[in-house]
Amino acid sequence: MTDWDIAVPGRALLGEGPVWDPSTGTLLWVDILSSEVHSYGPATGDALLHRTGQHVGAALPRAGGGLVVNLRDGVGLYDADGAFGWLAEFPEEGCRGNDAAVAPDGALWAGTMRYDEAPGGGRLRRIHPDGTVETVLADVTVSNGLGWSPDGRLMYYVDSPTRRVDVFDEGGRRPFAHLPGPGIPDGLTVDADGCVWVAVWEGGRVLRYTPTGALDRVLDLPVARTTACAFGGPDLRDLYVTTAALDAPAGEPHAGALFVFPGIGAGLPSPPFPG
């Protein structure tokens, strides 16, 4: 049993998208349904960075400061001074942005889903720093976790209702790991050894898979709605886990908190978005 701590107490409706920003020494994370971007510095505590005008699925650091955000109607940019502008707009009735991540080549991979989670209603898009948009997958349901192997040759991806993690390589898309119940896969992160850590929605845990797809570690949390995970801290050895208070079971006072497992592994640095 590995001990967890609460990094940020509170009741985020739908905490998601943790990512470490080495330029500021803080962890960025979002509360999707509250339209909020938060920043957590281990030495200074939590701070609200932005209230976005739309539901925000992910917020990631930019190379020159500021944020790239996956919103309801597309992908936007916050400058370091807080000024906002659209990079790419693609509004779809009844849809919103969900998880997103920056690839080793600097492109942003951004997923969407329908509010009613209708099958096939989501998309996975690749957005270049110049605003060019490619639709990679056009028939996903809940586009979720994204991550790359240490050498950048493999991309891991979750469409939550499939109950599995898939991997993309030169040969295309194939299943990587089928998750046992209870719960379904949500956000993920990849560590320096190429292991894939997956947060399990309605499962109250984080699972670690070896590069061969074997389950080798289980981290239990005191809340059912675990949503995403990422390594942070100056040496990227602490695993942060976001959670949700939305419709959480009774008797979960910590639902919606940001949790941390100190010193549990070795993460990979996340590249900033060049745009």
C-alpha positions in Angstrom: 0.0 0.0 0.0 1.5 3.3 -1.1 0.7 6.4 0.9 -1.0 9.4 -0.8 -1.1 13.0 0.4 -3.6 15.7 -0.5 -1.8 18.4 -2.4 -4.9 20.6 -2.9 -8.0 20.0 -0.8 -11.4 21.0 -2.2 -14.2 19.8 -4.3 -13.4 20.3 -8.0 -16.4 19.3 -10.0 -14.3 17.6 -12.7 -10.6 18.0 -12.0 -8.5 16.9 -15.0 -5.5 17.4 -17.1 -2.5 17.7 -14.7 0.8 18.7 -16.3 4.0 19.9 -14.8 5.4 23.3 -16.1 9.1 23.4 -15.3 9.4 27.0 -16.3 7.3 28.0 -13.3 7.8 25.0 -11.1 4.1 24.4 -10.9 1.5 21.8 -11.8 -1.3 23.0 -14.1 -4.7 21.3 -13.8 -8.3 22.2 -14.8 -11.7 21.9 -13.4 -13.6 21.3 -16.6 -17.1 22.1 -15.6 -16.2 25.1 -13.5 -14.3 26.5 -16.5 -11.2 27.0 -14.4 -7.4 26.6 -14.9 -5.4 26.1 -11.7 -1.8 26.2 -10.8 -0.2 24.4 -7.9 3.3 25.1 -6.6 4.4 22.7 -3.9 6.0 25.6 -2.0 3.2 28.2 -2.5 -0.1 26.3 -2.7 -2.9 26.4 -5.2 -3.9 29.5 -7.3 -6.6 30.1 -9.9 -4.9 31.3 -13.1 -7.9 31.8 -15.4 -11.6 31.5 -15.5 -12.2 30.6 -19.1 -15.3 31.6 -21.0 -16.1 28.0 -21.9 -15.6 24.5 -20.4 -11.9 23.7 -20.5 -10.7 20.2 -21.1 -6.9 20.8 -20.8 -4.5 23.7 -20.3 -0.8 23.2 -21.3 2.2 25.5 -21.1 3.5 27.4 -24.1 7.2 27.8 -24.9 7.1 31.6 -24.6 4.8 31.7 -21.6 1.1 31.5 -21.3 -1.2 28.5 -22.1 -2.8 26.6 -24.9 -6.3 25.5 -23.9 -8.7 22.9 -25.3 -12.1 24.6 -25.0 -15.7 23.8 -25.9 -15.4 25.4 -29.4 -11.8 24.8 -30.3 -8.2 25.5 -29.2 -7.3 28.9 -27.7 -4.1 30.6 -26.6 -3.5 32.7 -23.5 -0.5 35.0 -23.6 1.7 35.4 -20.6 -0.1 38.6 -19.8 -3.5 36.8 -19.9 -4.6 38.1 -23.3 -6.7 35.4 -25.2 -7.1 34.5 -28.8 -8.3 31.5 -30.9 -5.7 29.3 -32.5 -8.3 27.0 -34.2 -12.1 27.0 -33.9 -14.2 24.0 -34.7 -17.5 24.3 -32.7 -19.9 21.3 -32.8 -23.3 21.5 -31.2 -23.4 19.4 -28.0 -19.6 18.8 -27.9 -16.7 20.1 -25.7 -13.0 19.7 -25.6 -11.6 17.0 -23.3 -8.0 15.7 -22.8 -5.1 17.1 -24.8 -1.3 16.8 -24.9 1.7 18.1 -26.8 3.5 15.6 -28.9 7.3 15.4 -29.1 7.2 17.3 -32.5 5.3 20.2 -30.9 1.8 19.5 -32.3 -1.2 19.5 -30.0 -3.3 16.4 -29.9 -6.8 17.5 -28.7 -9.8 15.3 -28.1 -13.5 16.1 -27.9 -16.7 14.3 -26.7 -20.4 14.9 -26.6 -21.9 16.1 -23.4 -24.4 13.1 -23.6 -21.5 10.8 -24.4 -23.2 9.5 -27.6 -21.1 6.8 -29.3 -18.9 8.1 -32.1 -19.7 11.7 -31.3 -16.1 12.8 -30.4 -13.0 13.6 -32.4 -9.3 13.4 -32.0 -7.5 16.2 -33.8 -3.9 17.3 -34.4 -3.4 21.0 -34.3 -0.1 22.5 -35.5 1.4 25.7 -34.1 0.2 27.6 -37.2 -3.4 26.7 -36.5 -3.6 23.9 -39.2 -6.0 21.2 -38.0 -6.0 17.5 -39.0 -8.8 15.1 -37.8 -7.0 11.9 -36.9 -10.0 10.0 -35.5 -13.6 11.0 -36.4 -15.6 8.4 -34.5 -14.5 8.2 -30.9 -16.9 8.5 -27.9 -14.9 9.9 -25.0 -11.5 11.0 -26.3 -9.2 10.8 -23.3 -5.6 10.0 -22.2 -2.7 10.7 -24.5 1.0 10.0 -24.0 4.2 9.1 -25.8 7.0 6.6 -25.2 10.4 7.9 -24.1 11.8 7.6 -27.6 8.6 9.3 -29.1 7.9 6.4 -31.4 4.7 5.2 -29.7 1.6 7.1 -28.8 -0.8 5.8 -26.2 -4.5 6.7 -26.4 -7.8 6.1 -24.5 -11.3 6.2 -25.8 -12.8 5.5 -22.4 -15.9 3.3 -23.2 -13.6 0.7 -25.0 -12.1 -0.1 -21.6 -8.6 -0.3 -23.0 -5.5 1.7 -23.8 -4.5 1.6 -27.5 -1.0 2.3 -28.9 -0.2 3.9 -32.3 3.0 3.0 -34.0 4.3 2.8 -37.6 1.9 -0.1 -38.2 -1.2 1.8 -37.1 -3.5 1.5 -34.0 -3.7 -1.7 -31.9 -4.8 -2.6 -28.4 -2.1 -2.2 -25.7 -3.9 -3.1 -22.5 -7.5 -4.1 -21.5 -8.4 -2.7 -18.1 -10.1 -4.9 -15.5 -13.2 -3.7 -13.7 -14.4 -1.8 -11.9 -14.3 1.5 -13.7 -13.0 2.7 -17.1 -9.7 4.3 -18.2 -9.4 8.1 -18.2 -6.2 10.1 -18.3 -2.7 8.6 -18.5 1.0 9.4 -18.3 4.1 7.7 -19.4 7.2 7.5 -17.2 10.9 7.4 -18.0 11.0 3.6 -18.2 8.2 3.5 -20.8 5.5 2.4 -18.3 2.0 3.7 -18.7 0.1 4.9 -15.7 -3.7 5.1 -16.1 -6.3 6.8 -13.9 -9.5 4.7 -13.6 -12.8 6.6 -13.5 -15.2 5.0 -11.0 -12.3 2.7 -10.1 -10.6 4.8 -7.3 -7.1 3.8 -8.5 -4.2 4.3 -10.8 -2.8 1.3 -12.7 0.7 1.0 -14.1 1.4 -1.1 -17.2 4.9 -2.2 -18.3 5.9 -1.4 -21.9 4.7 -4.9 -22.8 1.2 -4.2 -21.5 1.5 -6.2 -18.3 -0.2 -4.7 -15.2 2.4 -4.5 -12.5 1.2 -1.9 -10.0 -2.0 -0.6 -8.4 -2.4 2.6 -6.5 -5.6 2.9 -4.5 -7.2 6.3 -3.6 -10.1 7.1 -1.2 -12.3 8.4 -4.0 -14.0 6.6 -6.9 -13.8 9.3 -9.6 -10.0 9.4 -10.3 -9.6 11.2 -13.6 -5.9 11.8 -14.7 -2.3 11.6 -13.5 1.0 13.2 -14.2 4.5 13.3 -12.7 5.6 16.6 -11.2 8.0 18.2 -8.8 11.5 19.5 -9.7 12.8 16.0 -10.4 9.5 14.6 -11.8 9.3 11.9 -9.1 5.9 12.8 -7.6 2.7 11.4 -9.2 -0.2 13.9 -9.1 -3.8 12.6 -9.5 -6.9 14.7 -10.2 -10.3 13.7 -9.1 -14.0 14.7 -9.4 -16.7 15.6 -6.9 -19.4 15.6 -9.6 -22.0 13.0 -8.5 -19.4 11.4 -6.2 -20.7 8.6 -3.9 -21.7 9.6 -0.4 -19.0 9.4 2.2 -16.2 10.8 0.1 -15.0 14.0 1.7 -11.9 14.2 -0.5 -13.7 13.8 -3.8 -12.5 16.6 -6.1 -9.1 17.0 -4.4 -5.7 16.9 -6.1 -3.7 14.0 -4.7 0.0 13.3 -4.8 2.0 10.1 -4.3 5.5 11.5 -3.4 8.6 10.0 -4.8 6.9 7.1 -6.5 8.6 7.1 -9.9 10.4 9.0 -12.6 8.4 11.0 -15.1 9.1 12.4 -18.5 9.2 16.1 -19.2 6.2 17.4 -21.2 7.2 19.6 -24.1 5.7 23.0 -24.2 3.5 24.1 -27.1 5.6 26.2 -29.6 2.7 28.5 -30.6 
